[in-house]
Amino acid sequence: MRLGFILREAVKGLRQNVVMVVSVVLVTFVSLTFVGASALLQLQINQMKGYWYDRMEVAVYLCDDASASSNCAGKPVTDDQRNSIKAMLESEQLAPYVKEIAYESKEDAYKNFLDQYKNSSLVDQVKADQLPESFRVALVDPEKYQVINEAFSTVAGVDSVVDQRELLEKVFQLVRVASAAAAIVAIVMIACAVLLTGTTIQLSAMHRRLETTIMRLVGASKATIQLPFIIEGVIASVIGGVLASGTLWLLMKFLVEDKLASENVGVAFISTAEVWLIAPVLLIIGIVLATISSVVTLKRYLKV
């Protein structure tokens, strides 16, 4: 089998079907970009979970004038109740679960609110006396939230017990929806890429039917005849995969690393390193799909 001959035949096929090849490249590029984006979103979710879950606190909110909890009886927490709650948090019974305790007054809560929402219109609508005081509890094991909830949910002076992971999970859920949507679009586009690759190979085989017939008559092997067509589809898919990987790298570099990460220092973003991890996978997916599509098409339209 002459490798040079096979490659020349593949290049000839690419030249004869330039428009269709460009279409295959573009569809493969778009589909693999969505596949990569879906994978990167999932990596981002896992990274943020690993980073934030260990830093999430349980907030024990204390009663104020606006509290509707039965523990409050319409009254703000008293000094005795506050001291009692703090003593319970520092007790030996909760010592195996509690890593750190921090008291946050109304003034501290308002200051933190201003820092967090300084660019939001909410700043003008919220006053210092509207935010409750609380104890912020860092747990040894963040999964043991129920221990604190059960211990304080009925204690006088406690308005509510909130696990901040539940709030974060809502954000993760939105990102999961975006990741699933990207995956669905990717599946549809991959199907289009497979069909378009098959169509391109079919057209190429029809244009070179006379050549393949002559090769068959002079005793050329099945592999010698079919390989140029398969290589055409693989080359188009590889180009699409390279473009997809490059696009994802540019997005991660200029949108995530240079902009989002620099503006949100406290958020654990993934980096361009993750793009290099998934880039080989994208290329492999493109090559496998192009090969399968080409082989199936050739078996149907190119009888050897």
C-alpha positions in Angstrom: 0.0 0.0 0.0 1.6 3.3 -1.0 1.1 6.0 1.6 2.0 8.8 -0.8 -0.7 7.7 -3.3 -3.4 7.5 -0.6 -2.5 10.9 0.7 -2.6 12.4 -2.8 -6.0 10.9 -3.4 -7.3 12.3 -0.1 -6.0 15.8 -1.0 -7.6 15.5 -4.5 -10.9 14.7 -2.8 -10.6 17.7 -0.5 -10.0 20.0 -3.5 -12.9 18.7 -5.5 -15.4 19.2 -2.6 -14.1 22.4 -1.0 -17.5 23.8 -0.2 -18.7 20.6 1.5 -15.4 20.1 3.3 -15.7 23.7 4.7 -19.2 22.9 5.8 -18.0 19.8 7.6 -15.2 21.8 9.3 -17.7 24.5 10.5 -20.3 22.1 11.8 -17.7 20.0 13.5 -16.1 23.1 15.0 -19.5 24.3 16.4 -20.5 20.9 17.7 -17.1 20.3 19.4 -17.1 23.8 20.8 -20.4 23.1 22.5 -19.1 19.7 23.8 -16.1 21.4 25.2 -18.1 24.2 26.7 -20.4 21.7 28.4 -17.3 19.9 29.8 -15.7 23.1 31.0 -19.0 24.2 32.8 -19.0 20.9 34.6 -15.4 21.3 35.6 -16.3 24.8 36.9 -19.1 23.4 39.0 -16.8 20.8 40.5 -14.1 23.4 41.2 -16.4 25.8 42.9 -17.9 23.0 45.0 -14.5 21.9 46.1 -13.5 25.4 46.9 -16.7 26.8 48.5 -18.2 23.9 50.3 -15.4 23.7 52.8 -15.7 27.5 53.3 -19.5 27.6 53.6 -20.9 28.5 57.1 -24.0 27.8 58.9 -25.7 31.1 59.9 -27.6 31.1 63.2 -29.8 34.2 62.8 -31.0 35.9 66.0 -34.4 37.4 66.6 -35.1 41.1 65.9 -38.3 43.2 65.8 -39.3 41.9 62.4 -38.8 38.2 63.2 -41.9 36.0 62.7 -40.5 32.8 64.2 -42.3 31.3 67.2 -38.9 31.3 69.0 -38.9 35.1 69.0 -42.4 35.9 70.2 -42.2 39.2 68.3 -39.3 40.4 70.4 -35.6 40.9 69.7 -33.0 38.6 71.2 -32.0 39.5 74.8 -28.4 39.6 76.1 -29.1 36.4 78.2 -30.4 34.6 75.2 -27.4 35.7 73.1 -25.0 34.5 75.7 -26.8 31.2 76.1 -26.7 30.6 72.3 -23.0 31.3 72.3 -22.4 29.0 75.2 -24.2 26.2 73.4 -22.1 26.7 70.3 -18.9 26.5 72.5 -20.2 23.5 74.5 -18.4 20.1 74.6 -21.4 18.5 72.9 -20.9 20.5 69.7 -17.1 20.7 69.9 -16.6 17.7 67.5 -18.7 19.5 64.9 -17.8 23.2 65.2 -14.5 24.4 63.9 -14.9 28.2 64.3 -17.6 30.6 65.6 -17.9 34.3 64.7 -20.5 36.8 66.0 -21.8 39.3 63.4 -23.7 42.3 64.7 -26.3 44.3 62.8 -23.6 46.9 62.0 -21.2 44.2 60.8 -23.9 42.6 58.7 -24.7 45.9 57.1 -21.1 46.6 56.4 -20.6 43.2 54.7 -23.8 43.8 52.8 -22.5 47.1 51.4 -19.2 45.5 50.4 -21.0 42.6 48.6 -23.6 44.6 46.8 -21.9 48.0 46.4 -22.8 48.0 42.7 -26.4 47.1 43.2 -29.5 49.2 43.6 -30.3 47.2 46.7 -27.9 49.3 48.7 -30.3 52.2 48.7 -33.2 50.0 49.8 -31.7 48.3 52.8 -31.0 49.9 56.2 -28.7 48.7 58.9 -31.5 47.9 61.3 -33.2 45.6 58.7 -30.3 43.0 58.8 -30.3 40.5 61.7 -27.4 39.8 63.9 -26.1 36.2 63.8 -23.5 33.7 64.7 -21.5 32.3 61.8 -20.5 28.7 62.4 -17.8 27.0 60.4 -18.2 23.2 60.6 -15.5 20.5 60.7 -17.6 18.6 58.3 -19.9 20.8 56.1 -22.2 17.8 55.6 -23.2 17.9 59.3 -25.4 20.9 59.0 -28.4 19.1 60.5 -26.6 18.8 63.9 -26.6 22.6 64.3 -30.1 22.9 62.8 -31.6 20.4 65.2 -29.7 22.0 68.2 -30.9 25.5 67.6 -34.1 25.5 65.6 -36.2 25.6 68.7 -34.0 27.7 71.0 -35.4 31.0 72.3 -33.8 33.9 70.6 -33.0 32.0 67.4 -35.0 33.2 64.3 -33.6 30.7 61.8 -30.7 28.4 61.0 -29.5 28.6 57.4 -27.0 26.4 55.6 -25.2 28.6 53.0 -24.6 25.6 50.9 -28.3 25.5 50.0 -28.0 29.0 48.6 -24.9 28.1 46.6 -26.6 25.0 45.3 -29.2 27.2 43.6 -26.4 28.9 41.7 -24.9 25.5 40.8 -28.3 24.3 39.5 -28.4 27.2 37.1 -24.9 26.4 35.8 -26.0 22.7 35.4 -29.0 23.8 33.3 -26.6 25.8 31.1 -24.3 22.8 30.9 -27.1 20.5 30.0 -28.4 22.9 27.3 -24.9 23.1 25.8 -24.7 19.3 25.8 -28.1 19.0 24.0 -27.0 21.5 21.3 -23.7 19.6 21.0 -25.5 16.3 20.4 -27.7 17.9 17.7 -24.7 19.5 16.1 -22.7 16.3 16.2 -25.5 14.5 14.5 -25.4 17.2 11.8 -21.6 16.8 11.5 -21.9 13.0 11.1 -24.6 13.3 8.4 -22.7 16.1 6.6 -19.5 14.1 6.7 -21.3 11.1 5.2 -22.8 13.3 2.5 -19.4 14.8 1.6 -17.8 11.3 1.4 -20.7 10.1 -0.7 -20.3 13.0 -3.2 -16.5 12.4 -3.3 -17.0 8.7 -4.1 -19.5 9.5 -6.8 -17.1 12.0 -8.5 -14.3 9.4 -8.5 -16.4 6.4 -9.3 -14.5 5.8 -12.6 -11.1 6.0 -10.8 -12.2 3.5 -8.1 -13.6 1.2 -10.7 -10.3 1.1 -12.6 -8.4 0.6 -9.3 -10.7 -2.3 -8.5 -10.1 -3.9 -11.9 -6.3 -3.7 -11.6 -6.4 -5.4 -8.2 -6.1 -2.6 -5.7 -7.0 -3.6 -2.2 -10.2 -2.5 -0.4 -8.2 -0.5 2.1 -6.3 1.3 -0.7 -9.5 2.4 -2.3 -11.4 3.4 0.9 -8.6 5.0 2.9 -8.4 8.3 0.9 -12.1 8.9 1.5 -11.8 8.2 5.2 -8.8 10.5 5.5 -10.8 13.3 3.9 -13.4 13.1 6.7 -10.8 12.8 9.4 -8.8 15.8 8.2 -12.0 18.0 8.1 -12.9 16.8 11.6 -9.4 17.4 13.0 -9.4 21.0 11.6 -12.8 21.5 13.3 -11.5 20.1 16.5 -8.4 22.3 16.5 -10.6 25.4 15.8 -12.9 24.4 18.7 -10.0 23.9 21.1 -8.5 27.3 20.0 -11.8 29.1 20.5 -12.3 27.6 24.0 -8.8 28.6 24.9 -9.4 32.2 23.8 -12.7 32.3 25.7 -11.0 31.0 28.9 -8.0 33.3 28.5 -9.7 36.6 27.7 -13.2 36.2 29.2 -12.5 34.0 32.3 -8.9 34.5 33.3 -8.3 38.1 32.3 -11.8 39.5 33.1 -14.0 37.3 35.4 -11.2 36.0 37.5 -9.5 39.4 38.0 -12.8 41.0 38.9 -14.0 38.3 41.2 -10.9 37.4 43.2 -12.8 35.3 45.8 -14.3 32.9 43.2 -12.4 29.8 42.2 -12.4 29.8 38.4 -10.9 27.1 36.2 -8.1 28.2 33.8 -6.8 27.6 30.3 -5.0 24.4 31.7 -8.4 22.7 31.7 -8.8 23.4 28.0 -5.6 21.5 27.2 -7.0 18.6 29.2 -10.2 18.4 27.1 -8.7 19.4 23.7 -7.3 15.8 23.0 -10.7 14.4 23.9 -12.4 16.7 21.4 -10.0 15.7 18.6 -10.5 12.0 19.4 -14.3 12.5 19.3 -14.1 14.2 15.9 -11.8 11.6 14.5 -13.9 8.7 15.7 -17.2 10.2 14.5 -15.7 11.1 11.1 -14.2 7.5 10.7 -17.5 5.8 11.6 -19.5 8.1 9.3 -17.0 7.6 6.4 -16.9 3.8 6.8 -20.7 3.4 7.0 -21.1 5.7 3.9 -18.5 3.8 1.9 -20.1 0.5 2.6 -23.3 1.7 1.3 -22.2 3.8 -1.8 -18.8 2.4 -2.7 -19.0 -1.3 -3.5 -15.5 -2.8 -3.4 
